[in-house]
Amino acid sequence: MTIDVTVKIQNLEALIEALIRFTAVLKDKSDETPAEADPEHLFNPEQEAELEPEKPVTLVQVRKVLTAKKNAGKGSECKSLVDKHGGKLSEIDPTLFAELIREAEAL
């Protein structure tokens, strides 16, 4: 029996869950002919969203979140976050934008 499977993995937990489901299907399908085997049910639509890669966060998105927090009276906390990540918003490494937004939203 041959089953071709393509998997987009965003994190290790999703990979482990996919492998567990895949092995269960293989066990169930071991007595079936290739025409009867259907790997389509390995992933449910809810998990498919988890497997899609995250879109990169932009400087504009960071500014929007920080501005909203500043307007809500969290200006000094926002400044501390920016200082923690590089001192000046325009100089922060773009790979840290998502983390910065998560921390700002937690304020």
Order of alpha helices (4+ residues) and beta strands (2+ residues): alpha-alpha-alpha-alpha-alpha
